[in-house]
Amino acid sequence: MPVDNALGFLRNLESNRPLPDAIVVFGPHGFLRETVVSAIATRLTKQSFQYRSFQIGAGGDFAGALDELGAADLFAAKRLVVCRVLKSHRDRGGGEEAAEDEEAAPSRAAPAGGEAALAEAIEHGTAPNHLLLVYERDNVPARVRKAAERSSALVGCLRPFDNQVPDYVRSFARVRGLKLSSDAADFLAARHAGDLSAIANALDKGALASDGDKALGPDDFGEPGSRRMPDIFEIADSVARGRAAGALGQIDRALAFGRDPIEILAVEVIPVMRRMMIAASMLARRRGPGEIAAAIGGSPTSGLVTRALDGARRFGLERLRKCYARATQLDADFKNGTIKEREQALGALLLELMG
């Protein structure tokens, strides 16, 4: 059985298909590992499985977990046995090289509690119980991997690519029973820069305010606007999306919290206008998304490039050229002290662009 990534496994978990007796989770992304474990445990505990947890450290073995899998229990006929194998664990029965000649060697009794005994248990099945192995490593020991490839599931938890983050947002939302608007997933992915734990935390906060029927949008995540300073690049995101009222409100709050109009213009407004103007000029020459992304310096599927393309189509090349020239002149006037009412001038620029 090939290795499945965490996103694909979470999607399959939403179906009613039965799970394999044994599931091996591994990879460097700790939050994803625990997300997969939590999703499996939630599903199986709803099916009356009792949760049993073991931690296998440097001097530990699998004897207790294997006993739990094989022993009868009057009060827990079905059990989910979760073994977290720490990085410090090493099989005292031999290294991974021992697995190379395993199939050619004559059958012999596996040491109780070692990885060979664990591999035999995986191959023979653990029904009616389930075994969940969680390795805090990038790879799985060879003998365990071979056994899992024959009859079980292998789930690799790697750092997601940028274009996978919105899909993870939607998957996390479905697990929590939340509905998201069409742009909410992209908003959370861009706002938290691919930090899956921060995204999950934002969804948990959004669930508190959700009525269960209404789809949550970008405005439903985070603190109320009157009490929160806009995150860095949040103003730029509103400008690219054409949200004039939202951008002006964010600027007012940012200024109230002490941000400088010169910094907002130079760090947020001018760069997003430059990206949109580059996209608009290349669209006018009928260039494809890949070439535009290369010119902007991002991935064709990244939120940065997508918003630049949307803004280019929304505002048009001529308006962007005019407003970009006005923005650069405004930046110079701010710095040389020609314009004193900077807040009003900044608002007028945005209204000129998005009005």
N, C-alpha and C positions, 0 to 999 in steps of 0.2 A: 504494500500500500504506500503510495507516495506521500511525502511530507505535505501537510496542508498548512497554509498560513493562518494566523489568528483571525483575520477578517473573514476568510472563507469558512473557517470552522464555526464562528459565531453565527454566520448566516445559516449554515446547515443546522445548527442547534435550534433555530427557530422553527424548524419543521418537526413533524411528529415521528420521524424515522428513529428506530431504536439505536442507542449508542453502543459502541463496541464494549466488550467486557473490560478491556484495559485501554487507557489513554495516556500517552506520554507527552508532556508539555515541557518545552525547553526554549532556550534563547536568551539573549542579553537584556531584553526589555522586561524589567520586573513588573511594571504596572500591567502590561498585557498578559503576562503569565497569571497574575492574580485575578485579572478580569475573566480569563478563560476558566480558571478554577471556580470562581464565584458563579459564573453562568451554569457550569455543569452541576455544581452543588445545588443551586436553586432548582434546576429542573428535576434532579433525582430526589431531593427531599420532598418535593411535591408528590412524588410517586411512592412515598412512605419508606424511602431509604434512610437508614440511620448513618449519621456522619461520624467517621472515626479518623483521627489525625495522628500522623507519626512524623517525627523529624529525625533524619538520618545524618549524623555529623561525622567527624573524623574517626571516632572509635566505634561507630554504630554499625549495625547491619539490619537486614530486612526480616529477621526472624520473627519479631513481634507482629509486623504487618502481615507476613505470610500466615502466621497462626490465626490472625483475625480473619483473613480471607477464607481459611479452610475450616475453622471451628464452627460448630453449631451454636446458636444463641437463641434461647427461648424467647427473649424479649425484643430481638432485632433480627428477624428472618432475612432481611435484605440490608446490606451495608455498603456504603461508599467509603473505601479506605483510601485516604489521601496521604501520600508519602512525599514530603519535601526533602529532596536530597541536596544538602549544602555543598558549596564548592570545596569545602575541606574534606569531603568524603572520598576515600579511595578503597576500592575492593581489596580486601586482604587475601582473597583467593587467587589474585593474579591480575595483571594489567590487561589492556585491550588486546594485546598480541595473542592472548590465549584463545580469543574467539576465532582467529584465522583458521585454525586446524580443527575447530569444534565439530564440523560436519564429518570430517574424515576420521576423527578419533572414535574408538569404540565407546559405546554407551557406558557411563559410569555414574554413580550417585553424586549429585551435586552437593557441595558443602552447605549445611543448613544455614540460611540467612545470608548467603553470598549472592552475587549477581547472577551466577549460573543457576542457582535455585530460583531466583526471581524470573529469569528468562524462561525456565521450564514452566513456571506457573502462568506466565503470559501466554505461552504457546498452547498449554492445555486448557486455558479458559478459567475464569473465576466465577462463573454464574453459580448462584443467583446474585452474587455480589459484584461490585465494580471496583476496579483498581485505577487510581489516578496518580501517576508519577510526575512530580514537578522537579525538574533539574535546574539548579541555579548555574547552568553552564551554557556555552554556545552550542555544544554537541552532546550527544547521548553515547554512553559506552557501547562498544561495537556489539557485544553479545545481546544486550537489551534492545538495541536498535534492530538487529536482525530478527529477533523474536517478534517485536512490534510490527515490523514490516509485513510479516506473514498474516497476522490476524487482527491487529489492533490499529489505533489511530496515532499518528505523530503530528504534533502541532508545534510549528516553529514560530516564536514570538520575536520578530525582528523589528527594528525601528521602521515605522511606516514611511513610504514615499509621500511627497507633498500631495500628489493627486489622490492618495488613499485616505487622507485625513477626513475630508467631508463624508466619505463612506463610513468611517469609524464613528463619526458623530451621529449619523442616522442609525447605525447599529446600536450604539449606546442608548439612543432615545427610544428605540423599539423595546429594548430590554426593560426600560423604565416605564413603558406604556405611554410615552409622550408622542404628540404629533408636532412636527416642525413645518414651518412655512418653507417655500422653495429656496429662499435665500438665507435661512437661519443656519443651516449647516456650514455654508461658505463663510458666514459671518463669524461663527465660533472658531472655525479652523484658522481664519486670518487673525482673529483677535488674540488667540492663545498660541499662535506660531507653531502648531503641531504638538503642543504639550497635552497629551491625552489625559493625564490625571487632572489638569486644570479644566479641560473640556468636560470630563465626567463630573467634576465638582460644580461647574456652571449648570449642567443639566439637572443635577440634584437640587440646586437652588431654584431652578425654573420649575421643577416638579412641585415645589411647595406652593407656588402661585398658580399652578395650572388647574383649570376646572375639568379637565379630562376630555372635553369636546373641542375646545378651541385650539387651533394650531399655534404654537409659540413662534414668535418672530424675533428679530434682533433686539427690539425694544424691551422684550420680556426678560432679558438676561442681564444680570448685574443689579447694582443698587439703583434706587430712584435717581433720575438725572439731577435733581436739585441738590442732592447730597454727595454726588460723586464727581471727582475730577476725571475728565476723559482720558482714557489710556493713550499712550503714544501711538500715533498714526490713525487713531479713531476719527479725527477730524478729516484726514485725508480720505478715509474710507467713505465718509458721508459725502464729501465733494465728488468723488468718482461715481457714486450712486445717484447723484443729482438731488440729494436731500437738503434743500436750502435751509429750511427751518431747523432741521436737526443740526446742521453744521454751524449755523449762527448761535444756536443754544449751547452747543459744545464749546464754541469759542468764548462765549460769555462766562461759562463756568470755569474754563481754563484760566481766563484772565482774573477771575475772582480768586482762584487758588494761587495766583502769583506767576503764571507763565507770561513771557514777554511777547508782544505782538510781532516783533522782529523774528523771534525764534519760531513762532507758529508759521509765519509766512515762509521762512527759509527752509524749515525742516519738513513741513507737512504740505503746504499749499503749492509752492512752486514745483517740488519734485513730482507730485501727482499730476499737475498740469503738464509738465514736460513729458511724462510717460504717455498721457492721453494724446498730446500733440504728435509725438513720434508715431503712435499707433494710427492716428488719423491720416498723417501724411503718407504712411506706407499702405494703408487701406486705399487711399486715392490712387496709388500706383498699382493696386491689385496684388499686393504681396500677401502671402499666406500667414497663418498664425505662427508657424514655426520661425519664419524670418523675422516677424515682428517681435516674438519672444526673445530671439537672439539679440536684436537691437536694443531691447529694453534691459536684457540681462537676467532673464528668468526662465522658468520652465513654461512651455505652452499651456500646461494644465494648472499652473499656480494661480492663486487668487489675485496676486499682484497683476499678472498679465491679463487675466480675464476681466478684471475691473477696468484696466486701461482700455481694452477693446470696447467694453460696454460704454465707457465714458466717451470714447472717440466717436462712436456711432450716435450717442445721445446729443452731444454738443456740436459736432461738425468741425471741420478743419478751420474754417474762416473765423468762427467765434473763438476757438482755442488759440489761434495765432494772435488775435487782437487782445484777448485776456492775458495771454502769457507775456506779451510785450508790456502790458499795463502792470502785471505783477512784478516783473524784473525792474521796471522803473520805480515802482512803489518801494521795492526793497532798497534801492539806492537812496530814495528820498527819506526813508525811515532812518537809514544809517548816517546820512549827512545832516539830519535835523530839519530838513525842509518842511516835513509834515509833522505836526504836533499831535493831531487827533488821530492816532494810529488805529485805535479800535474801530472808529467809524469808517476810516479808509479801507480797512480790511473787510468789513462787512459790505461796503459798497462794491468791492471787487468781486466778492462771491455772488452778490445779487446780479451783477453784470454777467457773470458766467452762467448762473443757474436760473436767472429770472425769466 
